Amino acid sequence: MAMDFPKMMDKPFIFLGIADAFLGILLLLGVISLYPLIRFRAAFGLGFLGFLFMTQGQLTPMIAVAAGAVGLYFSTIFLSYIPLAVAALLGLGGMAMLATMSYS
């Protein structure tokens, strides 16, 4: 909360979250040229964080990351509103579940 840079360096995933929030804002603004980058980010997040949680034996965070990454990936593919809304809810729900588990 104090924006103390040395304390933020102890948790480098903060910067990944800031980058994801920036990409989310750009997607809300309709920058469709970022879709390949978003798809890569979803696959990278699923691979990296999924592997990290799998090696630590944490099944629930791994499922949350998988739900978030799959929702993010499919929200860049679907063109009609109903599947897009389902994919967006899956992505937001998975990442919200992961965020709430990281503070408990």
N, C-alpha and C positions, 0 to 999 in steps of 0.2 A: 504494500500500500504506500510505502514511503518512496518508491521508485529509487531505491538504493541499488546502484549498478553492481557492486561487489556481492551483495546478497542475491541478486538476480542471477549471477553467474553460477551460484550453487545449484540452481534448477534451470538448466538450459532449455527445457521443453517450453518455458515461458515464451521464448523467441519464436518457436514453432507455432505456438498458439496465436501470437501477434500476427505472424505471416498468414496463418489460416483465416484470421478475422479480416485482414486486409483483402485477401482473395474473395472472401464471402461478400464483402461490401462491393467489390468490383463485379461479382456475379449478379448481385441485386441491381446494379446499375445497367446490366445487360451487355457486358463486355464478353461476347461469345467467342472471341478469338483466344480466350484463356481456357477453353474447354480441354484442349490436349494437356495443358499444364495441370489442370484440376484432376483429370483422369490419372496422370502420372502421380500426382500427390496422393490420390486415394489408394492406388496400388502400392506406392512406397510406404504409406502409413500402415496399410494392412500387413505388408510384408515385414516391416521393421518392428512395429509395436506388437503385432501378432506373434512374431518369433520371440520377441523379448518376454512377453507374458507366458508363452508356451514353455520356454526354457525354465521359467521360475515356477511353473506349475499353477499359475493363476488362470483358471478357466473362465471365470465370470468377466474379468476385464478383457480377456481375449475375445469373448463373444460380443462385448460392447464395442470393441474396436472393429470387429468384422461387420457388425450392423452399421456402424457409422461410415465405414469405408464403402461398403456396398451401396448404401443409400446415397452417398456423395457421388459415386461413379454413375449410378443409374439416373441421378437427377440431371446429369449432363447429356443423357442419351434420349430419354423420353420426350416426345413432342406434345402429347395430349396432357390435359391438366390433371386428370384423375391419377394415372400412374405416376406423374411427376409429384403430386402431393403425397402419395404413399411413399415414394422414394425419399422425398425431403423429410417426411416425418420419421422414417426409419433412420436416416442419417442423423438428424437432430436428436432423436431419442437415444441412439447408441452413444453419441458423443456426450450427451447430458448425463447418461448413466455412468460413463467413464469418469466424467468430471466430478460427480457426486461421490463416487467410490474413492477418488484420489484424496478427498478431504476427510474420509472417515478413518 
